[in-house]
Amino acid sequence: METLVVSRNTANDSVNNNNTLFGILAIAFMNNTLVVVIVVVVVVVVVVVVVEVVVVVVVVVVVVVVVVVVVVVVVVSSRFNDGSSFIIGFNSS
C-alpha cells in the first residue's frame, strides 16, 4: 500500500512538472483503469470519424470533378456545328 502511494505521488509530480501524455495516462491508470479505457476508445472513435470524413470529402470532390468535366465536354462538344467532336464515339447530331 505504501508503494502505491509513492507511485501515485511520483506520477502526480511528473504530471505537475511536465504535462506529458505519458504522465497523464499514468495518473489516469493509477486512479482508475476505466478512465484509460475510455480515453483509448474516445481516441479511436475520433480517428475513425476523421478518416471517414476525409474519405467522404475525397469522394465528393471526385464526383464534383467528374460532373464538371462531363458538363464541360458536353457544352464544348455541342458547340461543334458540323457534328464533329474530340471525344471518340461522341456525335452531337
C-alpha positions in Angstrom: 0.0 0.0 0.0 2.9 2.3 0.8 4.5 1.7 -2.6 1.2 2.6 -4.4 1.0 5.9 -2.6 4.6 6.6 -3.5 3.9 5.7 -7.1 0.9 7.9 -7.2 2.8 10.8 -5.8 5.6 10.3 -8.3 3.1 10.3 -11.1 1.5 13.4 -9.7 4.9 15.1 -9.5 5.8 14.1 -13.1 2.5 15.5 -14.3 2.9 18.7 -12.4 6.5 19.1 -13.7 5.7 18.4 -17.3 2.3 17.8 -18.7 3.3 14.8 -20.9 0.7 12.4 -22.3 2.6 9.6 -20.6 2.3 11.3 -17.2 -1.4 12.0 -17.7 -2.0 8.4 -18.7 0.0 7.3 -15.6 -2.2 9.3 -13.4 -5.4 8.0 -15.1 -4.1 4.5 -14.7 -3.2 4.9 -11.1 -6.6 6.4 -10.3 -8.9 4.3 -12.4 -8.2 1.8 -15.2 -11.6 2.5 -16.7 -10.5 6.1 -17.4 -7.7 4.8 -19.6 -10.1 2.5 -21.5 -12.5 5.4 -22.0 -9.6 7.7 -23.2 -8.4 5.0 -25.7 -11.9 4.4 -27.0 -12.5 8.1 -27.5 -9.3 8.5 -29.3 -10.0 5.5 -31.6 -13.6 6.8 -32.3 -12.2 10.3 -33.1 -9.6 8.9 -35.5 -12.2 6.7 -37.3 -14.6 9.6 -37.6 -11.9 11.9 -39.0 -10.8 9.2 -41.5 -14.4 8.7 -42.6 -14.9 12.4 -43.1 -11.8 12.6 -45.2 -12.9 9.7 -47.3 -16.3 11.3 -47.8 -14.8 14.6 -48.7 -12.5 13.0 -51.3 -15.4 11.1 -52.8 -17.5 14.2 -53.1 -14.6 16.1 -54.7 -14.0 13.3 -57.2 -17.8 13.2 -58.1 -17.9 17.0 -58.5 -14.8 17.0 -60.7 -16.3 14.2 -62.9 -19.6 16.0 -63.2 -17.8 19.3 -64.1 -15.7 17.5 -66.7 -18.7 15.8 -68.3 -20.7 19.1 -68.4 -17.7 20.9 -70.0 -17.3 18.1 -72.5 -21.0 18.2 -73.4 -21.0 22.0 -73.7 -17.8 22.1 -75.8 -19.0 19.2 -78.0 -22.4 20.9 -78.6 -20.6 24.0 -79.9 -19.4 22.0 -83.0 -21.9 22.7 -85.7 -20.6 20.1 -88.1 -21.2 17.3 -85.6 -17.6 16.5 -85.1 -16.1 16.2 -81.6 -12.8 15.5 -80.0 -14.4 12.7 -77.9 -14.2 9.3 -79.7 -17.6 7.9 -80.4 -19.4 11.1 -79.4 -21.6 12.7 -82.2 -23.6 15.8 -81.4 -26.2 15.1 -84.1 
